[in-house]
Amino acid sequence: MDSNLPRLILFILIGCVQCSPDDGHHDGPRRYDYCVLGAGPAGLQMGYFLSKAKRDYVILERNSGPGSFFNKYPRHRKLISINKIYTGSQNREFNMRHDWNSLLSDRPDLLLKRVSREFFPPADTFPVYLSMFEKELGLRVRYGVDVGRIRAVRSPEGRSYILTDQHASDYKCRVLLVASGLWVPQRVEFVGSDLVEEYESISTDPEDYKDQAVLILGKGNSAFETAQNISGRAKLVHMLSSNPVRLAWQTHYVGDLRALNNELLDTYQLKSLDGLAEIPLDKIAITQLKEQGRRRSGAKKKGQFYVTLKKYLQHQDEKNGSDVTGEETPGYHIDNFSMRKPYDRVISCLGFRFNFSIFDSSARPMNSDNAKGRLPRLTAWYEGENTPGLFVLGTAAHSRDYRSSAGGFVHGFRYTVRSVHRVLEQRYHSNPWQSTKLSTAHLQSWVLKRINEASGPYQMFEVLGDVILLRGSHCEYVEEFTLQALPQFSSLSGHEVSNHGLIVLVMQYGKKKVDNLGRGRAYTEWTRAWKSNFLHPVLYYYDQLPTEEEMKLRPSGWPLPRPKAIHHVVEDFLTEWGTPISHIQPLRRFLEHCVQTDLRAFYAESCFRAALTHRKPPLFCQHGYLKRQGVAPNSQPWQRDHDAGPMPTERDAGTSGADPAFPNYLAQAGASISSGLKLDF
């Protein structure tokens, strides 16, 4: 063996280390157009869109792999996001309605079902899927970059952001996309809070809770998964929070308590020792009795904790609540106080908050008004209100739809991330929001296609909606626009609204509180569609863009201001809105009212007769049969809806002030569909 070979190998290795792009020492900051902070699902989703658009970007991740949050959380290792593999459909877009874990891409096989076939997948599979997503799409991720400081700077080129990591290396970008998620545990300060164990550090072995009385602070999914894990071994489990438990099937909010975690409700309501109570957490104290109290009672075991009320304490300002007397416990004042007996352990399961600490004053987003200030305050297009060029993605952007839609979860924010990317493309690259140009004759077909297949508005109900720009004989269909930004539609999307007006398609729930499992919970008559309680399509017609003032003054619970005309498509048990009389006919009559055009579809035979006998055949015949695209006699209405393809664009109008119970434009909608020739000119 050549004696110089080891020396040569060492020289090559040293050279490789010195040339490595991951080295932390540089003369100046690395510069990018876009910096994405975090390689979780939101960061990788944005990375995909930036990569596809061939933008200059980098994803910075402090850990050694993507989705590191899911390596630890949820602690009991079961995701509550469904992974429904079998839907009976081969339509990719429709199937994403029932796949709550996969990210968006142009790869039909890049779905979570490749790594798990379980309906509720194990948490360990999600980082595996994210790693597969990152590697197979070739996303630009730099791991091991722990950003500890973010500041904004101004230069002749404009505002930019500088991110400094643990090696004092800087990354400079003109647009910062924060996708760091929520991982800082939420704390509530109260007397004795130092005696409480935390969700992130407790044992997950049920045997460690054998024959113990356990008090859990919180009633979210993390609290209930903890309770469910230990209830088979614990003597009893009590749960305490400021508010009563909220069930997802009642609220339609996926972040509320899900059925797979609610076994403790059975043992509570069927009186098997466990229980739920409500007291504002800032009003309580977790205490231990003084030594003399323990000796006098003779029954107090070492390490047991009592729940008391702050108002009973003699020294309320003290944080450490371990030194109290029997007179300071609520049982002394109320002998049947619900939590008068001691607990062996108290566990806090109060969720997580956004990490504001890494931002200095020049770049720090403001705290949200909702979610107890745990999230950043954002505009309707997910930009910090006081931080231009800084956008927040993923779970941390949930302040925009907190407790009202799915923006805090993968199946929701994968679409809001796409919306943010479209805003970026328009603002920084003059690429208008993606749209489809259609003949007005095909508008009904396209609307039916969207309400029966589209996943974005379906998952992000009342937050994302389709905007239809009417332009006479043509229209322009803009998908998944952020509804609360409708007053800024033209500047954000790059599309102008003409004097023909616009239609906004939204998926929404009814606003009346009903018994979700009781009789009369749903309506089937299309004449009462406006009373629908379950998720259903709603179309709003405006003759001009709503103003910001109108958006602020919209009716309570409405996603949009009052329109010139509104149409509810009646709720459907199968969530399939394609029946001729209940769904299609009323929709057609509404659209005809808006565009002031006959939108009926005709067979080729009828179009031929109309062309011979009328100076102006129906619009469908003008854009269909006369261009050799007539409907064959054996086709079905649903086939016509899907076969109508996109065409170039322009647009049309209409007004109405009708009774919502039975609008005038629907007066003839009860008639059955006719393939014959019935023209009114």
Disulfide bonds with the S-S distance in Angstrom:
Cys607-Cys621 2.01
